[in-house]
């Protein structure tokens, strides 16, 4: 199928990338230093590792690269082409910034929240997003989930009736072919009939040909199942992406989105307003806007938290609740917390005081 051919043609090196556009100096230095970090035969690996932290591999689909611009600050290019800044890890950055390894109850299955679990069905992605929080896992060579691991996950679900939702993630679950993906879902459903599934994917934005009619029909037959679409910028909402989303929604797959707030890419009210309106028009409910995680080498992507709250406050005056996601931070090892700014400004013995989106103050009784 076309999508499989496109996936096999992923660009994974500097020579392939330079067929799309010339590289800027900061991009060249990343490739130069990561090539230097691979020691020659007989050279000391220790010396190389001391000089540079382990690099997160580069890979991107021709589809996504062909839509990126020539400028280094192009919002699509920034998301997939590495810069030298990635090789500088800050003291607060962590190899496993969400603390998932400590919550992995059986291989591939993370149980942090009481009523839901996460299953890492593969480590493969179509594009290695440069801000990735799971860079310790994605592309690490573990491959698709093995039969023994899947059976272990199914047994865990049987033994934990308090779990009502299962998030399929990775890597990207849609790098698996339909047969393997559907069989995986069916095994989990047999273990726990009625389990609500969330399928997290970036494919509509980076390889929309993956969303075939066969895939959409197959997912619709395996309800209750939600598609969670990762999109960061309105330019990702191309005609092809729109068609992929239309196929899923028209087949009966409910869709929500998640977006990462990224410095120089989408950290403005205008860009996010356009993105969230565009998603809603394509039958995708904006679900989460995430503060970027403390993953190693991603500091240049993070937006100051107060700036993020200011953006969300501005968006609340421009968008309906239907178009507005929840702004959230995934605490290192502590789970998600909402970062919604408070509109309470004080109170007296009898009332609370609130400021509305126009800056006017109103009272509301305490009793």
PyMOL commands that set and color helices and strands:
alter all, ss='L'
color gray80, all
select helices_A, chain A and resi 2-8+14-17+25-36+45-51+62-66+75-80+84-87+101-103+147-159+173-175+178-191+203-206+208-210+213-220+234-236+239-251+269-281+299-301+305-316+321-323
alter helices_A, ss='H'
color red, helices_A
select strands_A, chain A and resi 104-106+109-113+116-120+165-169+196-201+225-230+254-261+284-291+326-331+335-338+344-347+351-355+361-365
alter strands_A, ss='S'
color yellow, strands_A
deselect
rebuild
show_as cartoon
